[in-house]
Amino acid sequence: MKTLRDLAKPWISELSMYEPGRPIDEVARELGFEGADAIDKLASNENPLGPSTKAVRAMKKAAAKMHLYPDGGGYYMRHALAARLDVSPNQILLGNGSNELLEFLAHVFLGPGTNLVMAERAFVVYRLIARAFQAEVHDVPMRDHTHDLDAMLDAITPETRLVMISNPNNPSGTMVDQRAIDKFMERLPEHVIVGMDEAYIELLPERKQVDSLRYLRQDKKVVVLRTFSKTYGLAGLRIGYAVAPEELIDLMHRVRQPFNVNAMAMEAALAALDDERHVRRTRRLVAQGLQFFENAFTEMNLPFVPSVSNFILVRVGNGRAVFEALQRRKVIVRTMDVYRLPEYVRVSIGTMEENQRCVQALKTVLASSG
Ligand SMILES: Cc1ncc(COP(=O)(O)O)c(C=O)c1O
């Protein structure tokens, strides 16, 4: 008798699965902790301040209307974003998190015989999605944990459809600057689409943010991806957006489900966009947290990768053993095996109390391992 695997498309069972940051409740259940509240999750680059109070108020108000389908066209959200970014609403598409938008890009551009170019240690989801669509992945070595854009240009072939740039990059926390991207764009062959993944861009002060939208104004084949999961503290709702030429947005619309973004998410994101104070508080907290971890790691003689984002890579020896020992001490961080950095863990910036507990636990764990 044929098994379900026999009946599945043959490449599907070969795909690896994404290993997300471990949920607090799951760790509490597994390790028999009484209250999940006492666990610090510093594993998924979430906002330790939570959502803006304006977003919470909007969600409460929206709750009574959840028997209605959402506006599938996302009219208000797209218009608000368009006004803010000075683009046309037709250049914006909403997604169920920016991950869904990556999948739309793959639907439109990737398949057997095509390839995706990415930095070897950029966000692993690019690779997983490309493989799910049977495209090849061209991995490009990084320089000092940073995208090497010249090498990425050299890796482009006639079959390349998409180049992904994670800026700032997860998991390294590094970024490429405007000059480097300008140069890259000038040399980019015209058969290639560039995906600029800016999941963490709002954490940077405005003067340090790369202006990727300028490439759209220059009619380049660029799609900018952003999310409300990080700076805006709405990861649980799943909402992100793409900004791209109208023709590309039109193609992506064709592969999306009619109600891909839920109504509660759109109400919350609209309100969050309006809360600059929350964004500024988040930036301040992250900057202080980064400084705290950098000082602590320096004092502990632990090599780390200087980060501009809300997480930091630190070399601890046996990353998985340290991850497990920290978990027993109620701190969840992230192993980096999937990025072939087994000696590292990635720590998300939390509240100052969480950061302090994490460093304290790390000191204890490293002292007892020897
Ligand atoms: C670089 C990068 N892009 C995209 C995402 C996914 O974000 P979303 O929650 O919008 O799907 C993440 C989340 O970790 C990320 O690190």
Ligand as a Chemical Component Dictionary entry (heavy atoms), coordinates in Angstrom:
data_LIG
# 
_chem_comp.id                   LIG 
_chem_comp.type                 NON-POLYMER 
_chem_comp.pdbx_formal_charge   0 
_chem_comp.three_letter_code    LIG 
# 
loop_
_chem_comp_atom.comp_id 
_chem_comp_atom.atom_id 
_chem_comp_atom.alt_atom_id 
_chem_comp_atom.type_symbol 
_chem_comp_atom.charge 
_chem_comp_atom.model_Cartn_x 
_chem_comp_atom.model_Cartn_y 
_chem_comp_atom.model_Cartn_z 
_chem_comp_atom.pdbx_ordinal 
LIG C1 C1 C 0 14.817 39.085 9.021  1  
LIG C2 C2 C 0 13.422 38.684 9.334  2  
LIG N1 N1 N 0 12.497 38.781 8.386  3  
LIG C3 C3 C 0 11.230 38.428 8.607  4  
LIG C4 C4 C 0 10.837 37.925 9.829  5  
LIG C5 C5 C 0 9.429  37.445 9.980  6  
LIG O1 O1 O 0 8.613  38.382 10.474 7  
LIG P1 P1 P 0 7.033  38.225 10.499 8  
LIG O2 O2 O 0 6.675  38.020 11.915 9  
LIG O3 O3 O 0 6.562  39.528 9.953  10 
LIG O4 O4 O 0 6.622  37.078 9.613  11 
LIG C6 C6 C 0 11.749 37.812 10.858 12 
LIG C7 C7 C 0 11.329 37.259 12.162 13 
LIG O5 O5 O 0 12.077 36.772 12.944 14 
LIG C8 C8 C 0 13.080 38.187 10.593 15 
LIG O6 O6 O 0 14.020 38.058 11.540 16 
# 
loop_
_chem_comp_bond.comp_id 
_chem_comp_bond.atom_id_1 
_chem_comp_bond.atom_id_2 
_chem_comp_bond.value_order 
_chem_comp_bond.pdbx_ordinal 
LIG C1 C2 SING 1  
LIG C2 N1 SING 2  
LIG C2 C8 DOUB 3  
LIG N1 C3 DOUB 4  
LIG C3 C4 SING 5  
LIG C4 C5 SING 6  
LIG C4 C6 DOUB 7  
LIG C5 O1 SING 8  
LIG O1 P1 SING 9  
LIG P1 O2 DOUB 10 
LIG P1 O3 SING 11 
LIG P1 O4 SING 12 
LIG C6 C7 SING 13 
LIG C6 C8 SING 14 
LIG C7 O5 DOUB 15 
LIG C8 O6 SING 16 
# 
